[in-house]
Amino acid sequence: MASSEKYDAQNAPKPVGLYPHARKVGNLLFLSGIGPRNPDDDSVPGLTRSASGNFTHFDFEAQVHSVFANVKKVLEASGATWESLVDVTVYLVNMERDFHTYNRIWAEYFTENAPCRTTVGIDSLPTPIAIELKCIAVI
């Protein structure tokens, strides 16, 4: 097996399990699933809950912008850049509601040289987020 280096971005949200933010093997950088959680307080941007725990406000666009910011933080902490991305897998918990919004915002971030992308609809994620990205970059 090729040697690898692990990376953890201090300014990105902590992983929800025992894994690094990213691992470099050769000239490839593999990012673990990255969500939109706020690294300062673990809150979810665009998501507000009542005292009883029910959702009172949901803003998917805020989550998309936040997940892109978090991916960028992990890339930079690992010696890569946004332009280094070559493949992105997108997990959406509500494909019907959120795909078109995600697709529109994606086009704002990738005006040239967009990476390959696969979008998958899933039932849930480990935290109350609506989106997660799994990325591969070349360094």
DAZIKA-V725755 format. One record per residue. N is the residue number from 1. OMEGA is omega in whole degrees, 0 to 359 (999 if undefined). BURIAL is 1 if it has 9 or more other ideal C-beta (glycine too) atoms within 8 Angstrom, else 0. D_CENTER is the distance of its C-alpha to the mean C-alpha in Angstrom with 2 decimals. Layout:
BEGIN
N:OMEGA:BURIAL:D_CENTER + N:OMEGA:BURIAL:D_CENTER
END
This chain:
BEGIN
1:178:0:27.28 + 2:178:0:25.97 + 3:181:0:25.23 + 4:176:0:21.73 + 5:177:0:20.26 + 6:178:0:17.63 + 7:172:1:15.52 + 8:180:0:14.30 + 9:182:1:13.12 + 10:183:0:15.43 + 11:176:0:13.79 + 12:178:1:10.28 + 13:178:1:10.14 + 14:175:0:12.27 + 15:180:1:11.36 + 16:178:0:13.03 + 17:182:0:15.19 + 18:178:0:17.14 + 19:178:0:14.91 + 20:173:1:13.83 + 21:183:1:10.55 + 22:177:1:11.93 + 23:179:1:15.27 + 24:175:1:17.43 + 25:186:0:20.13 + 26:178:0:22.52 + 27:178:0:20.83 + 28:177:1:17.60 + 29:180:1:14.45 + 30:178:1:12.33 + 31:171:1:8.95 + 32:178:1:8.64 + 33:182:0:6.12 + 34:179:1:3.36 + 35:184:1:4.12 + 36:184:1:6.17 + 37:178:1:9.08 + 38:182:1:11.55 + 39:183:1:12.39 + 40:186:0:16.04 + 41:178:0:16.85 + 42:178:0:14.05 + 43:178:0:14.57 + 44:179:1:12.34 + 45:179:1:12.83 + 46:181:1:14.98 + 47:178:1:16.16 + 48:179:0:19.68 + 49:175:0:21.84 + 50:179:0:25.60 + 51:180:0:27.53 + 52:176:0:27.88 + 53:178:0:24.13 + 54:178:0:24.10 + 55:178:1:21.53 + 56:179:0:23.40 + 57:179:0:20.85 + 58:180:0:17.71 + 59:183:1:15.99 + 60:179:1:13.20 + 61:178:1:13.19 + 62:178:1:12.50 + 63:180:1:9.30 + 64:180:1:8.22 + 65:180:1:9.52 + 66:180:1:8.01 + 67:177:1:4.25 + 68:178:1:5.97 + 69:180:0:8.11 + 70:176:1:6.20 + 71:180:1:5.26 + 72:179:1:8.88 + 73:180:1:10.18 + 74:177:1:9.47 + 75:182:1:10.90 + 76:178:1:13.78 + 77:182:1:14.56 + 78:179:1:14.91 + 79:180:0:17.20 + 80:178:1:15.18 + 81:177:0:14.38 + 82:182:0:12.31 + 83:179:0:15.31 + 84:182:1:15.03 + 85:177:1:12.35 + 86:181:0:14.45 + 87:180:1:12.52 + 88:171:1:9.29 + 89:183:1:9.32 + 90:177:1:8.03 + 91:178:1:9.08 + 92:179:1:10.91 + 93:176:1:13.39 + 94:184:0:15.77 + 95:184:0:16.04 + 96:183:0:19.33 + 97:195:0:18.40 + 98:187:1:14.96 + 99:184:1:14.99 + 100:176:0:17.27 + 101:179:1:15.49 + 102:182:1:12.18 + 103:179:0:14.47 + 104:181:0:16.31 + 105:176:1:13.56 + 106:182:1:12.24 + 107:177:0:15.90 + 108:183:0:15.99 + 109:182:0:13.42 + 110:180:1:14.90 + 111:177:0:18.60 + 112:172:0:19.75 + 113:179:0:18.80 + 114:176:0:15.79 + 115:171:1:14.30 + 116:183:0:15.11 + 117:172:1:12.97 + 118:179:0:13.40 + 119:185:1:12.55 + 120:174:0:13.54 + 121:182:0:14.85 + 122:181:0:14.91 + 123:183:0:16.93 + 124:175:0:14.73 + 125:186:1:11.99 + 126:177:0:13.26 + 127:184:0:12.78 + 128:179:0:13.69 + 129:182:1:10.41 + 130:184:1:10.57 + 131:174:1:7.19 + 132:179:1:4.62 + 133:173:1:3.78 + 134:191:1:6.56 + 135:171:1:8.02 + 136:179:1:11.61 + 137:175:1:13.35 + 138:177:1:17.07 + 139:999:1:18.70
END
